């Protein structure tokens, strides 16, 4: 996986790519038809670029991968979750501006 880029994660790859990652992983749960998801996408991409090496940024299409969002009780999208050592340490639902997303996740990126 290229540094500073987002990558797609699926129900099948979630455990390996997110839960077992030695680096914190920010996961953007989204869908193609979701307007607010498109609004937050540039911020998510910018976070991947600006914090390369500190956090990996994954995108999960909830329509194609229903099991994982169900496991984490995601009922609204976009939902952005930060996983560290296999645990959820932050959860943001809705189209938040980039600076507010960064303010929530930065304390967990050491």
Buried (B, 14 or more C-beta within 10 A) or exposed (E): EEEBEBBEBBBEBBEEBBEEBEEBBBBBBBBEEBEBBBBBBEBBBBBBEEBBEBBBBBBBBBEEBEEBBEEBEBEEBBBBBBBBEEEEBBEBBEBBEBEEBBEBBEEBBE
